[in-house]
Amino acid sequence: MTRRITVLGSTGSVGKSTVALLEAAAPGEFAVEALVAGRDARALAEQALRLRPAIAVLADESCLPALREALAGSGIACAAGEAAVLEAAARPADWTMAAVVGAAGLRPTLAALRRGGTLALANKESLVCAGAIVMRVAREAGALLLPVDSEHNAIFQALDAHQPSAPEKIILTASGGPFRQASLAEMAAATPEAAVRHPVWSMGAKISIDSATMFNKGLEVIEAAHLFPVPHERIEVLVHPQSAVHGLVQYADGSLIAQLGTPDMRTPIAHALSWPGRRHVDVGRLDLAALGRLEFFPPDPERFPALRLVREALSAGGGAPTILNAANEVAVARFLGRRLSFLGIARVVEAVMERLGAPAIPDLEAVLALDGEARRAAEAEAERMGMAA
């Protein structure tokens, strides 16, 4: 039976991997309902001409003329703007990939969840900013939420399906990023070019910087606290340079079950696309004999304060994680624009968290209002600190 598919964030790294899997599928297995991207009209048009969706949508309205021109005569509808993105997310689909980067993915994710079906979640910020709201909407709509981040997908695979509430501990692994062995002085002088040079994964600029600061791993801890039946105090992080073990679950009897694989996002995406079955994916197979060793280290809290800040946000509750995420997005953008030092990213986030506290966020409007307030506060803090931070 043909399954209808929507891809939110189709021109990003996760979206491109998803598109590749759809193109490799058997004829008639999938029909694409909608492809949604940010502003890359050319890339979206190329995907649309190959996959033939019912509609192709851009978030940036100024790019719509280029998309229309590229799709002229194809019979593929096109649209742009926030309302069009939400309408596309809400269109009937059996399976939706939610891969819009950052807090901008929150509204489309909720729109997709409200119509039910299966949502493959690669936008961790949705759970970070509004985890309780997202999980409530999923329950009310009867939607199935499957994690796509390699670490959360690994935990999902390692969980005992017969006893999903039995884990004693969850362990997320981190490569350590490009500065795993760097000194504080070297990190203080880091350039955007050095920070995005991830030693293992090929990712976009924002997530690469988050990996370098370990905010990415911190956001994953928040995400895991919503996805899995384990309090955040029992979610640990270990630095694992080989990036072969993506996640582990420890049980009360002492068993430690790990999921291993090559660092390729097509594997967790394919797992979510095929669950509860599996499909062949043309990725490299992990050769343990060639790898030779698996190393694990505790993260250094002095060089990577992001994990401490995340723990503080989780303990504070309320809107603290929303504030942390918004401040981090602003600080990363300023670092990429060479208007803030690398170490200044965590300093801006900490200053904004101290300034705004942990206000209640009872609904989506409260989340979005707090997100905006935190972004303004982060801009002010970053401007005050400048490159001296």
VOGU-3710 file (C-alpha; in Angstrom, 3 decimals, decimal comma):
1> mtrritvlgs> 0,000/0,000/0,000  1,463/3,361/-1,025  2,338/5,614/1,926  2,042/9,391/1,617  5,128/11,264/2,793  5,823/14,891/3,736  9,340/16,232/4,329  9,672/19,414/6,393  13,163/20,817/5,897  13,863/18,853/2,721
11> tgsvgkstva> 16,945/20,829/1,620  18,806/20,503/4,932  21,209/17,651/5,692  18,563/15,379/7,259  16,040/16,325/4,590  18,462/15,462/1,791  19,166/12,066/3,375  15,418/11,465/3,631  14,919/12,412/-0,017  17,723/10,014/-1,021
21> lleaaapgef> 15,982/7,152/0,787  12,664/7,977/-0,869  14,321/7,994/-4,278  15,909/4,599/-3,580  12,583/3,015/-2,569  10,667/0,587/-4,735  8,278/2,171/-7,260  4,879/2,783/-5,735  6,078/2,365/-2,146  5,836/6,095/-1,402
31> avealvagrd> 3,987/9,116/-2,794  5,249/12,516/-1,702  2,558/14,898/-0,483  4,695/17,961/0,316  8,279/19,157/0,348  9,017/22,183/2,547  12,263/24,163/2,646  13,558/27,498/3,888  14,740/29,659/1,005  16,724/27,435/-1,393
41> aralaeqalr> 14,340/27,547/-4,348  16,723/25,821/-6,732  17,383/22,812/-4,489  13,695/22,470/-3,621  12,695/22,612/-7,280  15,232/19,919/-8,183  13,867/17,655/-5,435  10,297/18,347/-6,482  10,944/17,512/-10,126  12,427/14,171/-9,057
51> lrpaiavlad> 9,867/13,222/-6,381  6,757/14,882/-7,896  5,071/16,074/-4,671  1,595/17,568/-4,696  3,111/20,844/-3,460  6,516/22,452/-2,839  6,706/25,214/-0,222  9,324/27,753/0,842  9,300/29,581/4,159  10,797/32,717/2,574
61> esclpalrea> 8,161/34,442/0,432  10,770/36,484/-1,439  12,071/33,258/-3,043  8,684/32,190/-4,422  9,143/33,713/-7,922  12,288/31,631/-8,451  10,454/28,473/-7,352  7,513/29,210/-9,635  9,823/29,716/-12,574  11,706/26,478/-11,875
71> lagsgiacaa> 8,480/24,459/-11,589  6,597/26,121/-14,453  4,736/23,537/-16,524  5,449/20,705/-14,085  1,955/20,572/-12,603  3,472/20,821/-9,100  1,800/23,457/-6,933  4,051/25,875/-5,086  3,605/28,349/-2,251  5,605/30,314/0,297
81> geaavleaaa> 5,319/31,956/3,706  4,612/30,809/7,231  0,925/30,076/6,598  1,818/27,968/3,558  4,376/25,996/5,584  1,784/25,227/8,275  -0,799/24,251/5,661  1,707/21,897/4,032  2,577/20,332/7,398  -1,116/19,729/8,068
91> rpadwtmaav> -1,837/18,067/4,697  -2,841/14,388/4,852  0,254/12,215/5,132  1,027/8,854/6,671  4,607/9,770/7,621  6,227/13,176/8,094  9,875/14,036/8,540  10,189/17,059/10,850  13,660/18,377/10,065  13,278/22,172/10,088
101> vgaaglrptl> 16,282/23,497/12,014  15,853/25,464/15,244  12,809/26,854/17,024  11,330/27,680/13,605  10,380/24,016/13,400  8,036/24,129/16,401  4,844/25,310/14,680  5,182/22,976/11,656  5,942/20,050/13,967  2,785/20,708/15,994
111> aalrrggtla> 0,720/21,142/12,814  1,891/17,739/11,581  1,250/16,074/14,937  -2,303/17,420/15,190  -3,418/15,507/12,106  -2,082/12,217/13,497  -0,026/9,704/11,551  3,673/9,098/12,166  6,106/11,947/12,824  9,829/11,277/12,490
121> lankeslvca> 11,361/13,957/14,695  14,754/15,390/13,780  13,970/18,871/15,121  15,132/18,554/18,724  14,335/22,192/19,473  10,604/21,407/19,384  10,995/19,179/22,443  13,521/21,506/24,059  11,295/24,580/23,732  7,920/22,986/24,303
131> gaivmrvare> 8,382/19,336/25,197  5,317/19,002/27,405  3,113/20,651/24,764  4,511/18,519/21,925  4,039/15,262/23,820  0,503/16,256/24,870  -0,500/17,098/21,286  0,924/13,766/20,098  -1,111/11,867/22,702  -4,329/13,755/21,981
141> agalllpvds> -4,006/13,246/18,217  -2,989/9,603/18,514  0,181/10,392/16,564  3,212/8,127/16,666  6,424/10,060/17,366  9,663/8,338/16,311  13,077/9,851/17,163  15,494/10,371/14,280  18,508/11,930/16,006  21,082/9,128/15,868
151> ehnaifqald> 21,408/9,011/19,668  17,684/8,958/20,431  17,011/6,502/17,657  19,720/4,301/19,179  18,040/4,463/22,594  14,692/3,671/20,971  16,231/0,595/19,351  17,903/-0,528/22,598  14,761/-0,217/24,727  13,051/-3,451/25,725
161> ahqpsapeki> 9,749/-3,333/23,829  8,125/-5,533/26,488  9,299/-3,381/29,390  9,695/0,180/28,035  9,595/1,698/31,543  12,330/-0,530/32,974  15,592/1,325/32,122  17,853/2,098/35,049  19,932/4,557/33,056  20,274/5,996/29,554
171> iltasggpfr> 23,651/6,970/28,103  24,018/9,340/25,155  27,360/9,408/23,376  29,151/12,443/21,956  32,085/12,530/19,578  33,614/15,430/21,499  33,636/17,606/18,400  36,661/19,370/16,919  37,824/20,749/20,290  37,749/17,530/22,305
181> qaslaemaaa> 41,453/17,852/23,152  41,836/21,620/22,711  42,894/23,932/25,518  40,697/26,759/26,737  43,095/29,206/25,085  42,723/27,414/21,756  38,945/27,352/22,107  38,883/31,068/22,954  40,663/31,796/19,648  38,576/29,353/17,578
191> tpeaavrhpv> 37,243/30,545/14,233  33,903/29,521/12,708  35,820/27,534/10,082  37,559/25,471/12,769  34,399/25,002/14,822  32,287/23,617/11,962  34,999/21,086/11,019  33,410/18,109/12,727  35,751/15,096/12,959  33,058/12,495/12,192
201> wsmgakisid> 29,657/13,803/11,051  28,819/15,966/8,046  26,247/18,489/9,295  24,972/22,023/8,823  26,774/25,005/10,362  24,468/25,528/13,359  24,423/21,923/14,527  28,191/21,671/13,928  28,780/24,612/16,283  26,409/23,049/18,814
211> satmfnkgle> 28,464/19,873/18,611  31,666/21,837/19,182  30,244/23,515/22,309  28,362/20,320/23,343  25,117/22,303/23,500  23,896/19,790/20,938  24,388/16,988/23,445  22,755/19,067/26,139  19,702/19,648/23,970  19,601/15,897/23,382
221> vieaahlfpv> 19,478/15,304/27,143  16,386/17,541/27,336  14,872/15,745/24,347  15,558/12,325/25,893  13,902/13,395/29,146  10,662/13,929/27,193  10,932/10,908/24,918  11,909/8,197/27,367  10,649/7,073/30,816  13,791/8,120/32,694
231> pherievlvh> 14,284/11,308/34,780  17,034/13,582/33,531  19,233/12,751/36,514  19,564/9,239/35,049  20,456/10,390/31,544  24,238/10,483/31,180  26,639/11,723/28,521  29,920/10,080/27,573  32,458/11,290/25,019  33,068/8,506/22,510
241> pqsavhglvq> 35,516/9,651/19,795  34,938/6,692/17,469  31,189/7,499/17,141  30,404/3,808/16,678  28,185/3,437/19,750  25,291/5,884/19,419  23,384/5,159/22,619  23,130/2,704/25,496  20,426/1,565/27,911  21,271/0,036/31,273
251> yadgsliaql> 18,756/-2,203/33,037  18,214/-3,180/36,659  19,828/-6,608/36,149  23,099/-4,960/35,099  22,615/-5,511/31,353  23,920/-2,698/29,161  22,479/-2,757/25,644  24,067/-0,591/22,975  23,210/0,301/19,393  26,210/0,557/17,064
261> gtpdmrtpia> 26,621/1,587/13,454  28,551/3,778/11,066  27,927/7,531/11,514  25,434/7,981/8,675  22,056/9,657/9,226  20,439/7,466/6,595  20,431/4,590/9,095  18,220/6,193/11,789  16,048/7,840/9,128  15,532/4,481/7,427
271> halswpgrrh> 14,687/2,895/10,780  11,987/5,509/11,397  10,740/5,223/7,811  10,381/1,441/8,023  9,501/0,875/11,695  8,548/-1,672/12,946  10,301/-3,310/9,993  13,723/-2,605/8,504  14,962/-1,871/5,008  18,257/-2,273/3,201
281> vdvgrldlaa> 20,313/0,920/3,227  23,478/1,307/1,199  25,685/2,618/4,002  29,087/1,397/5,123  29,018/-1,498/7,545  30,788/-1,136/10,888  33,950/-3,250/10,946  34,765/-3,768/14,617  38,001/-5,603/13,890  39,241/-2,715/11,757
291> lgrleffppd> 38,058/-0,212/14,346  40,060/-2,000/16,999  38,938/-0,088/20,076  36,040/1,785/21,632  36,893/4,629/24,023  34,650/6,489/26,469  35,438/9,565/28,575  33,451/11,853/30,854  32,989/15,336/29,342  35,132/18,117/30,776
301> perfpalrlv> 32,760/20,512/32,589  35,248/23,404/32,507  35,765/23,411/28,753  32,176/22,400/27,974  29,862/24,253/30,401  26,845/23,617/28,133  26,009/20,369/29,906  25,954/22,105/33,284  23,666/24,811/31,931  21,311/22,178/30,547
311> realsaggga> 21,136/20,403/33,899  20,344/23,724/35,562  17,590/24,415/33,029  16,049/20,972/33,546  16,146/21,360/37,312  14,598/24,833/37,118  11,839/23,603/34,783  9,216/25,913/33,312  10,573/27,982/30,454  14,250/27,615/31,373
321> ptilnaanev> 14,978/25,167/28,511  13,177/27,502/26,091  15,392/30,371/27,239  18,539/28,252/26,940  17,702/27,193/23,389  16,789/30,690/22,169  19,892/32,278/23,687  22,070/29,575/22,176  20,632/30,099/18,690  21,352/33,828/18,903
331> avarflgrrl> 24,857/33,303/20,295  25,739/30,724/17,619  24,549/33,072/14,861  26,703/35,868/16,247  29,724/33,553/16,471  29,241/32,453/12,866  29,035/36,152/11,963  32,317/36,780/13,838  30,614/39,028/16,373  31,135/36,781/19,397
341> sflgiarvve> 33,940/34,490/20,512  33,491/30,739/20,688  33,599/30,666/24,492  31,215/33,620/24,507  28,402/31,345/23,319  28,020/29,633/26,697  28,579/32,919/28,552  25,713/34,583/26,708  23,424/31,626/27,402  24,273/31,611/31,108
351> avmerlgapa> 23,746/35,356/31,438  20,319/35,182/29,774  19,278/32,218/31,933  20,223/34,124/35,082  18,378/37,202/33,858  15,082/35,553/32,835  14,762/32,653/35,287  12,177/29,924/34,697  8,729/31,422/34,015  5,727/29,185/33,376
361> ipdleavlal> 4,853/28,309/29,760  1,274/26,971/29,835  0,669/27,136/26,077  2,306/27,664/22,699  1,797/31,424/22,740  3,631/31,647/26,053  6,486/29,559/24,599  6,805/31,805/21,547  6,633/34,984/23,651  9,369/33,701/25,958
371> dgearraaea> 11,446/32,602/22,987  11,285/36,133/21,585  12,139/37,707/24,940  15,126/35,396/25,353  16,385/36,215/21,859  16,237/39,943/22,543  18,033/39,449/25,842  20,692/37,333/24,151  21,293/39,953/21,467  21,745/42,561/24,186
381> eaermgmaa> 24,104/40,367/26,211  26,144/39,412/23,162  26,405/43,047/22,091  27,584/43,974/25,574  30,175/41,186/25,669  31,355/41,475/22,076  34,448/39,564/21,019  35,910/40,030/24,486  33,584/37,304/25,819
//
